Amino acid sequence: MMTLTEMCQELKKQLDPELESIISKLIKKGSDTNVFIAEEVKKGLVAVCQNCSEARIISVLINLTGLKASQIKTNICLCIETMIERHETKFSQVRDYDKAVYLLANYMLDGALEVRIAAKKAFGTLLAHSISRTEIEKIVHRNMNELNYSKVVSIMDKELSGQGGNSALIITQTQLSGTQKRSSLMKRTSAVREETKKANSDQSEESKDLSQLRKALDASPVDKPKAKTANKLTFFKEGAEFDLLPTFFAQAENNGNHSCWNCYINPLMFNDLEWRSRFEAVDSLTEFANRHSENLQKSKQILRFLDTFVKLMTDSNTKVSLQAINAFAPIVPLLKVPSTFTQTL
């Protein structure tokens, strides 16, 4: 097929004696289900119609109208459209051009959708560049019965617009429907994307509002829990203040490793003891920092102290995390925590 295309481009009308064989083989091969073969067939037919004698081509195409395959009819419409574009206003001077016009009019009433679309496209090109509507109506009326003639005229009125001899092809209803469907799909896709962005934005705003609400609740004296271990460090002896820090760290990192029998019987009691232990650890560490801030900032325990507080601030229990966040802010200046550390928080 590629060879035939190149031969037509180079030899042109020298191939006229072989046109019937060339066009017949290409038209029949155009029914192949392979997309690449079908495209090469179209290229070959276009090359034939652009370079060989139009009268002989029309004669061969009319002899092939007995074939019923829709793809064959579509390719015949393509051939006629190519010849119309090649000659434009001089197409009416081609021998048997009226037979080609009648053939297109007949295909506009075909049962196959793709055939009707191809015929209307070629007919629109004919109206736009070649023949006046009055002459076309005469040709169609001369070869068709009244019913089919009225159908063709109706198609020209509704789907092919024109004034006098200059007419243009308007998009067919089928193509318009496909375009509307694609447009509708694009609109729905855009709407889904916008809704997703809006949902993410709303979620972000809700998170900010929740954070502000938590801070407001922590600052409220009514809702602020009472510290149960406020007097734990009153019994410390001077020089032994760091002895209880490991206990506070273990209490803050309590992950529920209880061995009491009640915890196994009642899991709710087990969970309650776990978060309350961490909650009390916040008060213990805060009290320790307030009393021994100067010694703590010089101690090696300062890193573990800060690390433990960070874990408490990110605790899975909301009460523990809010209590830790509220307690950490006042002790930052006491311990002279670097600004780089607080920024990472």
Secondary structure, 3 states (H helix, E strand, C coil): CHHHHHHHHHHHHHHHHHHHHHHHHHHHHCCCCCHHHHHHHHHHHHHHHHHCCHHHHHHHHHHCCCCCCHHHHHHHHHHHHHHHHHHHHHHHHCCCHHHHHHHHHHHCCCCCHHHHHHHHHHHHHHHHHCCCHHHHHHHHHHHCCHHHHHHHHHHHHHCEEEECCEEEECCCHHHHHHHHHHHHHHHHHHHHHHHHHHHHHHHHHHHHHHHHHHHHHHHCCCCCCCCCCCCHHHHCCCCCCCCCHHHHHHHHCCCCCCCCHHHHHCHHHHHHHHHHHHHHHHHHHHHHHHHCHHHHHHCCCHHHHHHHHHHHHCCCCHHHHHHHHHHHHHHHHHHCCCHHHHHHC
